[in-house]
Amino acid sequence: MKKVVAIFGSPRVNGNSDILLNQAIKGAEASGAKVEKIVIRDLQIAPCNACDGCFEKGTCVIYDDVQQIYSHLVDADGIIVASPVYFMSVSAQLKAFIDRCQPFWAKKYILHLPVRKGMGSANGFLIATAARNAGDDLFAGVIKTIKAFFHVLDIKYTGEILCCGVEEKGMVNMKRDLLQRAFDAGKQLLTW
């Protein structure tokens, strides 16, 4: 059975990015995938301390909840990341998690070891929401961050759903086309 990891990066419970991610999860499950949802706000995550400890063996020397997630990332056939936009980037909680994936960078570029254990590439998708319409580059920082995250994990960036103008909690429920797009993205994730 194919495995999809859905990473939810918002501190808000049942917000717009969560609603869209849940639709994508339903789509992935409809395609026969087993989905594991990781809610970042529920985890204890210390920031990367730039100690370069991962340069020796490709493992992080900080022991917290992130240690439990590493294997899920490299075993997944697909990854969906959902986050609101905060100051032109992902949430602080999600960024701390991404920064703690430095051991994969060390494996790949310092130790020249495979990241995915011979499994090959997997597919990744981004869902990002924003309260206001702030110009064409509103999502540029989010996209660059997620593309870099996926690249380190040998995840193929297959696309995104970018939704702005959804400040109030649950507003996205009134956008049936977006809900359908999220469902379809989840359903098609492993076939792109």
C-alpha positions in Angstrom: 0.0 0.0 0.0 1.3 3.5 -0.9 2.0 5.8 2.0 1.3 9.6 2.1 2.5 11.9 4.9 0.3 15.0 5.4 2.2 17.7 7.3 0.0 20.3 8.9 2.0 23.4 9.8 -0.6 25.8 11.3 -0.9 26.7 15.0 -4.7 27.2 14.4 -7.0 24.2 14.9 -9.5 23.6 12.1 -8.4 26.6 10.1 -8.5 27.1 6.4 -5.2 25.3 5.6 -6.4 22.4 7.8 -9.7 22.2 6.0 -7.9 22.0 2.6 -5.4 19.5 3.9 -8.2 17.3 5.1 -9.7 17.4 1.7 -6.4 16.4 0.1 -6.2 13.5 2.7 -9.6 12.3 1.6 -8.5 12.3 -2.0 -5.3 10.4 -1.2 -7.3 7.8 0.8 -9.8 7.5 -2.1 -6.9 6.6 -4.4 -6.0 3.7 -2.0 -3.1 5.4 -0.1 -2.6 5.1 3.6 -2.3 8.6 5.0 -0.5 9.7 8.2 -1.3 13.2 9.3 1.5 15.0 11.3 0.2 18.0 13.3 3.3 20.1 13.9 1.7 22.3 16.6 1.3 19.1 18.8 5.0 18.3 18.8 7.8 19.4 20.9 10.4 20.7 18.4 13.6 22.5 19.4 15.1 24.7 16.8 18.2 23.5 14.9 21.2 24.8 16.9 23.6 24.6 13.9 26.0 22.4 15.8 26.9 20.3 12.7 26.5 17.2 14.7 24.5 15.6 11.8 27.6 16.0 9.6 29.2 12.9 11.2 26.4 10.3 10.8 23.5 12.1 9.1 21.5 12.0 12.3 20.3 14.8 14.5 21.8 15.1 18.0 18.7 16.8 19.4 16.3 14.3 20.9 12.7 15.5 20.8 9.5 14.6 18.8 11.2 15.2 15.4 13.1 12.0 15.9 9.9 10.1 15.5 9.1 11.7 12.2 12.3 11.2 10.2 11.6 7.7 9.1 8.1 8.6 8.0 9.5 11.3 5.6 11.9 8.9 3.9 9.4 6.0 3.7 6.6 8.1 2.1 5.5 7.8 -1.5 4.0 11.2 -1.2 4.1 14.2 1.1 1.5 17.0 1.3 2.5 20.1 3.3 -0.1 22.7 4.4 0.7 26.0 6.0 -0.7 29.5 6.4 1.5 32.4 5.2 3.2 34.3 8.0 5.4 37.2 7.0 5.8 35.8 3.4 6.8 32.3 4.6 5.5 29.2 6.3 4.5 29.2 10.0 7.3 29.4 12.6 6.3 25.9 13.8 6.7 24.4 10.4 9.9 26.3 9.7 11.5 24.9 12.9 10.5 21.4 11.7 11.9 21.9 8.3 15.2 23.3 9.7 15.5 20.1 11.8 15.6 18.2 8.5 19.2 19.3 8.2 20.4 15.7 8.8 19.0 14.8 5.4 20.9 17.6 3.8 24.1 16.3 5.6 23.4 12.8 4.4 23.0 14.0 0.8 25.6 16.6 0.4 28.3 16.0 3.1 28.2 12.2 3.6 27.0 11.4 0.0 24.5 8.8 1.3 21.1 8.1 -0.1 18.2 9.8 1.7 15.4 7.6 0.6 17.0 4.1 1.1 16.9 3.2 -2.6 13.2 3.9 -2.9 13.7 6.6 -5.6 11.8 9.8 -5.7 8.4 10.5 -4.3 5.8 13.2 -5.0 5.1 16.3 -3.0 2.4 19.0 -3.0 1.9 22.3 -1.2 -1.3 23.9 0.2 -0.8 27.5 1.4 -3.4 30.0 2.6 -3.2 33.7 3.3 -5.5 36.2 5.0 -5.0 39.0 2.5 -4.3 39.6 -1.1 -0.8 41.1 -1.1 0.4 41.0 -4.6 1.9 38.4 -6.9 4.8 37.4 -4.7 2.7 36.7 -1.6 3.5 32.9 -1.8 7.0 33.2 -3.3 8.8 32.5 0.1 6.5 29.6 1.0 7.1 28.0 -2.4 10.8 28.3 -2.3 11.0 26.9 1.3 8.9 23.9 0.4 10.7 23.3 -2.9 14.0 23.3 -0.9 12.6 20.9 1.7 11.3 18.5 -0.9 14.6 18.7 -2.9 16.6 17.6 0.1 14.2 14.6 0.6 14.2 13.7 -3.1 10.6 14.6 -3.3 9.3 15.8 -6.7 7.4 19.1 -6.4 4.2 18.4 -8.3 2.3 21.6 -7.6 0.4 23.7 -5.2 -2.9 25.2 -4.1 -2.5 28.8 -3.1 -5.5 30.5 -1.6 -5.5 34.1 -0.4 -8.3 36.3 1.0 -9.4 33.7 3.6 -8.8 35.6 6.9 -11.7 34.2 8.9 -11.5 30.7 10.2 -13.5 28.3 8.0 -13.9 30.8 5.0 -12.5 28.2 2.6 -15.6 26.1 3.2 -17.4 28.6 1.0 -15.0 27.9 -1.9 -16.2 24.6 -3.2 -13.9 24.8 -6.2 -10.9 24.9 -3.9 -12.2 22.0 -1.8 -12.5 20.0 -4.9 -9.1 21.0 -6.2 -7.6 19.9 -2.8 -9.4 16.5 -3.0 -8.2 16.0 -6.6 -4.6 16.9 -5.7 -4.6 14.3 -3.0 -6.2 11.7 -5.3 -3.6 12.4 -8.1 -0.5 12.9 -5.9 1.0 9.5 -6.4 0.3 9.4 -10.2 1.9 12.6 -11.3 
